[in-house]
Amino acid sequence: MKVFPSVSERWADASIASLRTQGAFLVDADRSGGATRWVRVHSEAGAPLVLDHSIRGRSEVRDARGRPLHWRETGPGRITVSLPRGSTAVVTPHGSRHPRTRGLDPLGPAGVGPVRRIGVGQALGPAPPQPRRARRIARWGMPASGNSGPYAS
């Protein structure tokens, strides 16, 4: 997976929030002044991660709480890290401050705050109130009065 693979040099500042990628990963990243500041990858399936992080120079890889992770550099700006299902890796330039991720939704953008997950068919904001049922349903699931249903005469 490549982070900011074709971002124009004119876009000095850019960010990605909860981008779903191949391999069941969710990616958050921040680029400022033309350089990638950090990349956070959350694994939903537990697949190995091969990441072209676009961070110049040496980098550090930590979990969401700031603890170092085992990783291997496989080329300039390219790492491989084993991410179990539900775990997160945060890649930063060597010696930089770890972005704030503690206490956030594991799928929300790092340093921004919790993000409410939505699924297919859901909308943002509170759910609209459900209409009340027009008819009272009797104890066995049949209408309380009137003839209806497949056995109506």
N, C-alpha and C positions, 0 to 999 in steps of 0.2 A: 504494500500500500504506500502511495506517495502522498505527502502532505504539501499543499500549495504547489502542485506540479507545473502549472502554467500561469502563475500569477504574474501579471505585467509589472515591470519595475516602477511604473507610474502609480501602482497601488502599493504605497509604502505601508499602509495599515490595512489589515484584513483579519477576520476571525471566522472560525467555523464552530458551530454549536450543534451537538448531537447529530452529526452526519452519519447515517448508517452505511456501512461498507460491506463489500463481499467478505465472507468469513464470519459474519455476525459480530462485527465490531461497531461501537459507537465512538466517534472521534470528535474531540473539541480541540481547537488550536488557536493560537494568537500570534499575529505577526505585527510588529511595530517598527517603524523606521527602516523598513525593507529587510528586517531580520526576524526569523521565527523565534519567539520568546519561550514558548512551551507548547507541547503536544500532549494531550491526554487521550488514552485509548481504553475503553471498557469492553471486556469480552463477554458476550452473551452465550457463547457456545463452548469456549475452552479450547479454541484452535490456536496453534502456534502463530505468533505475530512476526512478520517480516516488515519492517517499517523504514521507509526513506523519509527521515524526519525533517530534512532541510535546515537543520541547525548547524551553523558554521563552527568548526573547531571541536574540541572535546565536549562530551555530553554526559549527563547523569541520568539514570533511570531509577525511579522510585515508585513505591506503591502510593495509594491515595492518602495514606497517613504519613508519608515522607520517609518510610523505611527503604533502604537500598534493595533493589531486585537483582537477581542474577540475569545477566544478559551478555550477548556476544556481538562484537562489531564484525560485520561481514563485508564491509567496504566503507568508503568515505561517506559519512552521513547515513549509513544503513546499519540497522541493528536487527537482531533476532532475540526474542524473549518469549518464554513459555508463560502464557496467561491462562490459569484455570478459569473455569466458568464463574462469572460474577466478579472477577478481579479487575483491577485497574492498574495501568502503567502510566506514569507521568515522566516525560522526557524534557529536560531543561539543559541549557548550556552549563558547563562545568562551573561551579561556584556561585551560580545565581540562586536567588531566593526561590524556594519551592512555592508554586501558586497555591492559594488557599483552596483546599478541597475538602477538608474535614467537616463532617456534619451536613454535607450536601446530598441531595438525591444523586445516586451513582451515575445517573444519566444526564444530569444537568451540567451546564457549562461551568468549568472551574472558575472560582472566584466571583461568580455572578450571583448565585443563590439557587435555591431549589427550583426545579422545573417540573410542572405537572405533566405526566405522561398521558397521552391520549391515544386511543386506538381507532380502528376504522369505524366510521359512522359516529364518532363522538365529536363534539364541538368544544371550543374553549369556553370558559366561564361555567357558572353553575348550571346544572341540568334543569331544563324547563319543568314546571310542575306537570304531573301526569293527570289527565282528565279522570274524573270519577266515573266509576262504572254506571252505566245507565240503568242496568237491572240488577237486582239483588240475586246472588247465586245461592241456591239451596245447598244443604249439607253435602250432597253427593255430586255436586258439580253441574246439576241441571238447573235451568231457569226456574225461579220460584213460582212463576205463573205464566200462562200463555203456552201455546203449542209451538215449539220450534225444535230444530235439530233433525237428525236423520230419521227418527222414529215418530215424527209428528203425523197425526192422522188428518 
